[in-house]
């Protein structure tokens, strides 16, 4: 045994949604071995989604977004080692080395280290006033900076960028959002949804520019002063928020020999290629039936939670493959978007309702089957569509298109 | 603070006083009722904070919202007095409330 070493039955690396839920699920499955969570952040496990919504706006404080109160972890004998990272794994010895030099011997390891925000690689990407938004610390820094900003530039038209744009615009700030693709939410949504959100943000005064790339960020006295576009144009601003996705945190696993490519590969029981090492959450690349059998990483609370439950079950003797319906939500202004399924590889869409009424759904089909649905202020569709997703029946498209007919009442297509 | 009696999924009954002034969901989570997953954090985007209120108390609660009503339909265990606990603010009005946490699904 090395110096500063300890032993634990289950070592969970990562104190976010996936890591916390793994510990919670183990205890609710009556697992009575020792559990330790090593988390890079110093905060108790908290919910990340509000960071770009109610937490950023100030509507919710940290104590209201904690996944569990502080006493919970003590009461359930879950050791929290916070502000520490695992820097190396030795699968043969079943040990992990932390950045304080200590060593933990584990029987099982659950890797739930998530990802880190991708930064702009261009010149000026590290200036003061250039933010990313992944952690509570990021959100606090951004919120503090927003309070003295006048003109905010957001780089990236994905959910993080759009939700933050809504918060900033809600404060009356001038907001410009730059997206490299020719539409917002290009990676995950249909053109109808993209154009709807584009129009909504513009209506609230957000300047949206599509198909533009950032050449560099210019500073003055070490702080952001303006952004230069590839076209040569220069836009003055006080603050830049970069929302261009995450990079999965898997380096120690990869170094230990785990199969990795855009995250760490796991099987249907969330096992990596290394013995007794599982991976869950944002960093776990898995074959997903709802993605038409493609290998995907899903960055969502749903995936974190359901994969955590899968591993907790395996460790308590129940081998139930991960096969949960993907779901997701986004709040912008008074718009509630709820998605179920994955639009990956869809070949047709059907719109129910009227985007002009600010209440509509877009249904994504592949080979005539419903694979996903985006519901904007249409919770009823969101709830009723679940039974169609992953089901071996094709809907009648004319009925599906008629918002007067509840989705649950849409007949199967005549063969 | 009000006193609330909870029957959890295992059938165990426990009475507690909420420490929070937020929602019933937050109060249940703080009081250590693990059955309450509340995955969306009280955002009306899931139904994992579903509770069944003793019908005697239903009248004391705020009216059922449209989204709440729709989301509750996703549960196989919905009954007439089902609510999403994230939509119920904790007030003295809840004193004596009895509720049951139904199974998931």
Interface residues (C-beta under 8 A of the other chain):
Chain A: X24 X27 X28 X47 X49 X50 X64 X65 X68 X69 X71 X72 X75 X301 X302 X305 X327 X329 X331 X336 X338 X379 X380 X382 X383 X384 X386
Chain B: X22 X26 X29 X30 X32 X34 X35 X37 X39 X40 X41 X43 X44 X45 X46 X66 X67 X70 X71 X73 X74
